[in-house]
Amino acid sequence: NRRAAFSGGSVSRTALPNGWIEVSLGDIRVNRSTRIMPSAARDQMFELFSIPSFAAGQAEIVRGGEIGSDKQCVESGTVLVSKINPRINRVWVVRPRTSHCAIASTEWVPFAPISSFVPEYLAYFLQQDDFREYLATNVSGVGGSLMRARPSVIDRYPVRLAPKTEQLRIVGAIEELLSNLSVAVATVQRARANALVLRTAILDHATCGTLTGDLPENGQLPCGWREVRLCEVAEIQGGIQKQPKRAPVANHYPFLRVANVQRGRLDLNEIHRIELFNSELDRLRLRKGDLLIVEGNGSPGEIGRMAVWDGSIPDCVHQNHLIRARPTADADARYLAIFWNSNRGMRLVRAAASSTSGLHTLSVEKVGGIPLPLPTMEAQLRIVAAVERLSAGLDAATCELDIQLARGARLRQAILKQAFEGKLVPQSPNDGLASALSERPQSSTQLATPTGRRSRKPRPREESCSRRS
């Protein structure tokens, strides 16, 4: 009983349609691949199906000398399933674009083409969330990209096979429906991207006065505006360095880290605590309206990202990789954040963070020296009100677009579910019966050169990578 032998995951419990069979993936997986070392043929070109190239949607054309590890030859029609971080659920059908030898990373589990299945049929079956969840709950490793699903785990999963002619009709129906869905999803994604562009444009217009009708005079600042440095309108201070002696024991308080400060928003889902001494809390306690600035980041675009502290956690302090700017009476914290997160503000922050050493970091002094246009307080409040009103509309629109994208993902899964329950296309009595595996060439992991020569240790003979299917 194959279903009784299967543990973990979730598979459709509907009855098998007429002519269908259910087998395990291991029953239809054969290994006709040859393991090769491309570096042994330094000048030979290969079409490489790697894990990174999956995101790009097409294999890389690479010279053998540039490939540092052994690979497996694959033929056209092979279905590849990634072992790495299975929650991403990478499934790829090998369809080479060139005459170069097609090879794949050994992080793929290959299903060579056989008479039992149409490659695209199997690929769509494996793109279902049920399969992804099954792999994600049956992994080994320490987490993230180091998590792997063993081939034996993949082999245990049951697959529903329709008759071959019905498989072809199912693939055609899936592709037509998913093509229409992709067009709709792309439209929503463009609208969401445009919303982000519009949000940035609002900030840019706000900080030059055009959003509220404060027009520049003679190419200069609007009337009543002046240029200041941040240190003139805010008290700037560093934070606490995390050290072993500050492990929370008896006098510990909430402690904000870089991860808690995103651009224009706070992420307070995980708050750490830190031990304080003497009167440190009085000096370092955050107040509502304080600006929190990230001093450094691996990505230049994320350096200096800022959010306004909302005061939602009492007696909260911050680490030394966050710089606090506390506005004086001349500046509204919300206006300063609008400027800081505008295109102009981000350019000034990146310029201040750059250095001849190649490192990109900010300091209290650098942050304090950044120039900014300062309107009158009355103009600042008008700008803040206009930005908040427009941003609220954008937030509502973006939320609705996100709902539509989530609905599109659910619809995609519903299409696949219907397909493999036999409900997507009509059945025909002329389709016959699905066939179980009839061919099983002897598996091999022969390590060979690209020309098919054997390694020193004798291994069973198998076909060379040089012959393409």
BAMARLUM-216181 format. One record per residue (C-alpha): residue number from 1; residue in one letter; x, y, z. Coordinates in steps of 0.05 Angstrom, whole numbers. Example, Ala and Ser with C-alpha at 12.3 -4.5 7.8 and 13.67 -1.06 7.14 Angstrom:
! residues 2
vovex/vonu/xx/yy/zz
1/A/246/-90/156
2/S/273/-21/143
This chain:
! residues 469
vovex/vonu/xx/yy/zz
1/N/0/0/0
2/R/38/61/-25
3/R/-4/111/12
4/A/6/73/78
5/A/81/74/66
6/F/82/149/54
7/S/94/192/116
8/G/91/267/120
9/G/63/319/73
10/S/-7/322/45
11/V/-35/290/-18
12/S/-103/297/-50
13/R/-151/246/-19
14/T/-199/247/-78
15/A/-209/181/-114
16/L/-164/167/-173
17/P/-197/182/-240
18/N/-208/124/-287
19/G/-144/100/-319
20/W/-99/136/-269
21/I/-49/103/-223
22/E/-12/126/-161
23/V/62/108/-152
24/S/119/138/-112
25/L/167/186/-144
26/G/221/134/-132
27/D/183/86/-178
28/I/192/134/-237
29/R/261/160/-222
30/V/318/129/-261
31/N/389/153/-265
32/R/419/155/-334
33/S/465/213/-318
34/T/541/211/-319
35/R/581/249/-267
36/I/635/291/-299
37/M/689/341/-281
38/P/681/398/-331
39/S/747/428/-310
40/A/781/369/-344
41/A/759/400/-410
42/R/778/472/-396
43/D/760/500/-465
44/Q/696/461/-476
45/M/631/500/-469
46/F/575/473/-425
47/E/502/491/-415
48/L/498/492/-339
49/F/433/483/-302
50/S/454/511/-234
51/I/414/531/-173
52/P/430/605/-181
53/S/412/605/-255
54/F/343/579/-238
55/A/322/648/-216
56/A/344/677/-283
57/G/301/626/-319
58/Q/354/598/-365
59/A/418/558/-360
60/E/487/590/-361
61/I/535/579/-419
62/V/601/567/-383
63/R/671/544/-402
64/G/694/480/-368
65/G/754/514/-337
66/E/707/561/-299
67/I/669/504/-266
68/G/702/481/-201
69/S/663/419/-181
70/D/635/356/-212
71/K/567/358/-246
72/Q/517/310/-275
73/C/500/305/-349
74/V/426/313/-363
75/E/386/302/-425
76/S/329/343/-454
77/G/264/328/-417
78/T/297/314/-350
79/V/258/343/-291
80/L/303/373/-238
81/V/282/380/-165
82/S/327/421/-119
83/K/350/390/-54
84/I/371/458/-24
85/N/323/497/20
86/P/263/459/-6
87/R/213/511/18
88/I/230/551/-45
89/N/208/491/-87
90/R/253/497/-148
91/V/230/451/-204
92/W/260/456/-274
93/V/251/419/-340
94/V/316/414/-379
95/R/305/444/-448
96/P/374/462/-474
97/R/381/522/-520
98/T/448/503/-550
99/S/486/443/-576
100/H/534/446/-516
101/C/535/389/-467
102/A/479/400/-416
103/I/501/391/-344
104/A/468/404/-277
105/S/490/417/-206
106/T/491/356/-162
107/E/443/394/-116
108/W/388/375/-165
109/V/353/307/-162
110/P/341/288/-235
111/F/281/251/-263
112/A/304/228/-332
113/P/250/226/-386
114/I/214/159/-390
115/S/150/135/-422
116/S/109/140/-358
117/F/104/216/-356
118/V/106/279/-397
119/P/162/321/-366
120/E/119/384/-359
121/Y/64/343/-327
122/L/112/318/-273
123/A/141/388/-264
124/Y/73/419/-252
125/F/55/364/-204
126/L/117/379/-163
127/Q/102/454/-162
128/Q/43/442/-116
129/D/46/470/-45
130/D/32/401/-17
131/F/99/376/-45
132/R/135/439/-21
133/E/108/431/49
134/Y/125/357/50
135/L/198/372/32
136/A/202/431/80
137/T/181/386/138
138/N/228/329/120
139/V/296/363/114
140/S/364/355/145
141/G/415/410/159
142/V/422/471/204
143/G/375/518/167
144/G/368/565/108
145/S/410/548/47
146/L/442/490/86
147/M/376/454/92
148/R/369/396/44
149/A/318/343/26
150/R/349/275/15
151/P/334/240/-50
152/S/303/183/-10
153/V/254/233/20
154/I/235/258/-50
155/D/228/186/-74
156/R/175/170/-20
157/Y/126/222/-45
158/P/66/193/-83
159/V/51/219/-153
160/R/-14/212/-193
161/L/-2/191/-265
162/A/-56/201/-317
163/P/-54/164/-384
164/K/-1/196/-429
165/T/-51/228/-477
166/E/-90/258/-419
167/Q/-24/284/-389
168/L/-13/323/-454
169/R/-83/353/-450
170/I/-73/371/-377
171/V/-7/405/-391
172/G/-39/445/-448
173/A/-97/467/-403
174/I/-50/486/-345
175/E/-5/527/-391
176/E/-64/564/-422
177/L/-94/581/-354
178/L/-28/599/-322
179/S/-9/642/-381
180/N/-73/683/-372
181/L/-60/686/-297
182/S/12/709/-309
183/V/-12/768/-351
184/A/-60/789/-295
185/V/-7/781/-241
186/A/44/821/-282
187/T/-6/878/-288
188/V/-16/879/-212
189/Q/60/876/-201
190/R/70/936/-247
191/A/17/974/-210
192/R/52/958/-144
193/A/119/980/-172
194/N/87/1045/-196
195/A/59/1056/-126
196/L/130/1053/-98
197/V/154/1102/-150
198/L/96/1149/-133
199/R/111/1144/-59
200/T/183/1166/-71
201/A/160/1222/-117
202/I/114/1248/-62
203/L/173/1253/-14
204/D/215/1288/-67
205/H/162/1340/-82
206/A/148/1349/-8
207/T/220/1368/9
208/C/227/1419/-47
209/G/160/1453/-32
210/T/122/1437/-96
211/L/75/1388/-60
212/T/45/1444/-17
213/G/53/1503/-65
214/D/116/1530/-31
215/L/150/1546/-96
216/P/225/1559/-99
217/E/247/1630/-113
218/N/299/1642/-167
219/G/320/1569/-164
220/Q/333/1575/-90
221/L/293/1552/-29
222/P/221/1575/-21
223/C/208/1638/19
224/G/219/1625/94
225/W/260/1562/82
226/R/333/1556/102
227/E/387/1504/95
228/V/414/1475/160
229/R/456/1416/182
230/L/420/1362/221
231/C/462/1376/283
232/E/432/1446/285
233/V/361/1420/293
234/A/372/1354/330
235/E/413/1326/387
236/I/452/1267/360
237/Q/477/1209/401
238/G/504/1139/393
239/G/479/1076/429
240/I/504/1018/472
241/Q/554/967/449
242/K/531/896/462
243/Q/582/862/508
244/P/583/798/551
245/K/578/840/614
246/R/512/868/588
247/A/476/801/586
248/P/408/813/619
249/V/411/795/693
250/A/380/842/743
251/N/374/912/712
252/H/356/897/640
253/Y/314/937/591
254/P/287/931/520
255/F/341/941/468
256/L/331/960/395
257/R/377/931/342
258/V/389/946/268
259/A/337/893/249
260/N/284/934/286
261/V/294/995/242
262/Q/271/991/170
263/R/264/1049/121
264/G/205/1090/145
265/R/179/1037/193
266/L/194/997/255
267/D/196/922/261
268/L/184/905/334
269/N/167/831/328
270/E/231/811/364
271/I/259/855/419
272/H/323/837/456
273/R/341/861/526
274/I/406/889/554
275/E/435/902/623
276/L/444/976/642
277/F/486/1005/697
278/N/480/1065/743
279/S/444/1124/708
280/E/450/1097/637
281/L/375/1091/628
282/D/364/1166/641
283/R/416/1183/589
284/L/397/1132/536
285/R/322/1123/543
286/L/286/1135/476
287/R/230/1186/471
288/K/172/1185/423
289/G/192/1224/361
290/D/266/1205/364
291/L/296/1189/297
292/L/334/1122/292
293/I/386/1118/238
294/V/424/1055/216
295/E/498/1071/215
296/G/520/1016/167
297/N/496/959/123
298/G/524/910/72
299/S/480/942/19
300/P/496/1016/3
301/G/422/1028/-10
302/E/405/1008/62
303/I/457/1051/97
304/G/425/1106/138
305/R/354/1080/134
306/M/312/1117/184
307/A/248/1107/224
308/V/213/1150/277
309/W/208/1119/346
310/D/135/1111/365
311/G/144/1104/440
312/S/106/1039/441
313/I/156/1005/488
314/P/172/1041/554
315/D/243/1049/578
316/C/273/1027/511
317/V/346/1038/491
318/H/385/1024/427
319/Q/450/992/405
320/N/511/1029/380
321/H/497/1011/307
322/L/437/1057/311
323/I/446/1132/316
324/R/392/1172/352
325/A/373/1242/329
326/R/326/1279/376
327/P/294/1339/341
328/T/294/1407/375
329/A/234/1454/376
330/D/253/1480/307
331/A/240/1414/271
332/D/184/1364/267
333/A/209/1292/270
334/R/160/1270/215
335/Y/186/1324/167
336/L/259/1305/180
337/A/241/1232/166
338/I/206/1252/101
339/F/269/1288/77
340/W/316/1234/101
341/N/280/1179/63
342/S/271/1220/-1
343/N/316/1209/-61
344/R/355/1272/-45
345/G/363/1253/28
346/M/386/1183/11
347/R/438/1210/-39
348/L/467/1256/15
349/V/469/1199/65
350/R/505/1153/17
351/A/555/1207/0
352/A/569/1219/74
353/A/576/1144/87
354/S/627/1131/31
355/S/702/1131/46
356/T/767/1120/9
357/S/776/1053/46
358/G/715/1024/11
359/L/676/1017/75
360/H/608/1050/79
361/T/588/1072/149
362/L/559/1132/184
363/S/581/1164/250
364/V/551/1214/297
365/E/593/1268/264
366/K/575/1248/193
367/V/501/1245/209
368/G/504/1313/243
369/G/537/1345/183
370/I/484/1325/131
371/P/450/1387/102
372/L/375/1393/94
373/P/323/1445/74
374/L/283/1469/135
375/P/216/1503/124
376/T/180/1543/176
377/M/144/1501/228
378/E/77/1519/196
379/A/103/1495/128
380/Q/132/1431/159
381/L/64/1413/188
382/R/29/1426/122
383/I/80/1382/87
384/V/72/1326/138
385/A/-5/1330/132
386/A/-2/1327/56
387/V/47/1268/55
388/E/7/1229/107
389/R/-57/1240/68
390/L/-27/1216/2
391/S/11/1159/36
392/A/-53/1134/68
393/G/-85/1128/-1
394/L/-23/1092/-27
395/D/-22/1046/33
396/A/-95/1026/19
397/A/-80/1015/-55
398/T/-17/975/-41
399/C/-54/932/10
400/E/-107/916/-42
401/L/-54/900/-94
402/D/-20/853/-44
403/I/-87/818/-33
404/Q/-94/809/-108
405/L/-24/780/-113
406/A/-39/731/-57
407/R/-104/713/-92
408/G/-65/700/-156
409/A/-18/652/-119
410/R/-78/615/-89
411/L/-111/611/-158
412/R/-48/581/-187
413/Q/-48/527/-135
414/A/-123/515/-146
415/I/-110/504/-220
416/L/-56/453/-204
417/K/-100/418/-153
418/Q/-157/412/-202
419/A/-110/386/-255
420/F/-83/329/-213
421/E/-151/309/-187
422/G/-172/298/-259
423/K/-221/356/-260
424/L/-186/405/-307
425/V/-197/369/-374
426/P/-250/319/-396
427/Q/-229/246/-397
428/S/-234/203/-459
429/P/-244/127/-463
430/N/-192/127/-518
431/D/-138/150/-469
432/G/-125/79/-444
433/L/-90/67/-378
434/A/-31/101/-345
435/S/31/59/-348
436/A/76/43/-290
437/L/151/45/-299
438/S/172/-2/-353
439/E/244/18/-363
440/R/296/18/-308
441/P/367/25/-333
442/Q/419/8/-281
443/S/433/70/-239
444/S/504/96/-236
445/T/545/151/-206
446/Q/604/142/-253
447/L/654/199/-249
448/A/679/212/-320
449/T/713/264/-362
450/P/670/303/-411
451/T/689/255/-466
452/G/661/196/-428
453/R/728/165/-405
454/R/723/127/-340
455/S/758/148/-277
456/R/813/104/-249
457/K/765/65/-206
458/P/724/19/-251
459/R/650/35/-250
460/P/590/6/-289
461/R/589/30/-361
462/E/537/82/-380
463/E/525/132/-435
464/S/569/193/-444
465/C/549/265/-433
466/S/569/279/-505
467/R/507/244/-532
468/R/446/289/-528
469/S/375/266/-524
